[in-house]
Amino acid sequence: MQQLQRFQVLRSLGFVFWLSLPLIGLVFWLGSGFVGDRILSHSRTTKKYLLADTQSARQMMKKVVAIEVEILRQQGISRVNVKTNNSVLKTIVFEFPTTDMSQLQTTLSQELGLPRDRVKELIVEVGE
């Protein structure tokens, strides 16, 4: 009878509720750890790629105002600054592993999407 009275007292204090809280917390902690490990160790090979709007890039390139070329023969590279009259893109900087002007013109023509003759007109050589 005395044990029944103690149980009633414990019940009135909410002992069963308070005793179950750490057990529930432990279950959630272990479960979330397991789920987190599974998610983080899962390899994701996605086939999604960022598609750039190449047409707008080409339109920006057609507004080229000047091309400044600095040939650094000792380093074997050429630095190219392309100036545009576009409000968003004022200057584009390129670095090419060539010092030959004709090869540089061809590469710039492909890169900018402009005819080689137009590139040749716009090029201004800057001293080393």
N, C-alpha and C positions, 0 to 999 in steps of 0.2 A: 504494500500500500504506500509505503514511503517512497519507493521508486516511481510509482505512478504520479505522486505529488511533485517530485523533482522534475519529471518529464513535463508536467503541466506548466511548471515555473519556467523551464527552458523554452517551452513552446511559446509562452506569453512574451518572452524576451526576443523572439524571432531567431532562436538559435539555429534552426534548420535552414532558414534563409541565409543567415550570415555564414554558416558553414559551407553552403553550396556555392557562394560567390567565388572563393579562391579556386574551387574545382572547375567552375565554368571559365574563369580567367585562364587557367592552365590549359584547358582544352582549346580555347581560342588562340592562345600564344603558340602552342605546338602546331595547330592547324595552319595558322598564317605563316609560320616558319616553313612548313612543308610546301605550301602553295607557292611562297616566294622563291624557294630554292628551285622548284620545278619551272617556274616562269623565267627566272634569270639564267638557268642553265640550258634552256631550250634555244637551239640555234635558229636564227631567223634568216633565211635566204629569200629576200623579197625580190620580186621582178619589177618593182615600180621604179621608174626613172623620172627625173625632172626634165620636162620638155621646155626648152627655151624658145621664145618667139624669134626665130631666125629672120623672119621677114622684116620685123621692125629694126633688128640689128643691121640688116643690109640697107634699110632706108637711112639709118643714121650714118652709115659709112659713106653714102653718096653725097653727104654734105661736107666732105673733106675740103678744107681751105688750104692747108699747107702740110708738107711732110718734111721734117727736119731729120737729117741722117748724120750721125756721128760714127765714123769708122775708127775703131780702136784696133789697129793692125797687130800691136804687140800682144793683145789679149785674144785676138782672133774672133772678135765679135763686132756687131754693129748695133748701136742703140738708135731707135727710131721713135720720134715724137710725132704723132699725127694730130693735127689741130683741126677741130670741126667747128661749124657755126651752129651746132645743136645746143640748146639751152641746158639739157641734162648732161650730156657728155661733151666736155670741152676738149680734153686731151686724152689720147690713148698712147700708152708707152709700150713699145715692143723691144725685144732683144733677140737678135738672130745670130746664129753661130757661123756667119759668113762675112767676108770683107770684099767680095766681088760685087760690084755695083749692078751688073746685069742680072746676076742671080738674086740679088736683094730686090730688084725691081719686080722680078717674076714672083717672088715669094710675097711681096707686099700686094701685088695685084691680086693674087689668090686670096690672101688674108682679108683684104678690104672689099673684094668683089668689084673692083674697078678695072677698066681696061689698062693694059700696060702703058699705052701712050699717055693716058691721063695721069698715071702714077709718075711717069717720067717728067711730065710738065710741072707737077707739084713738088718734086724733090728739091730741097735746098740743102747743100752740104755744109755742115758746121765743122770747123777745125777741131783738131784733137785737143 
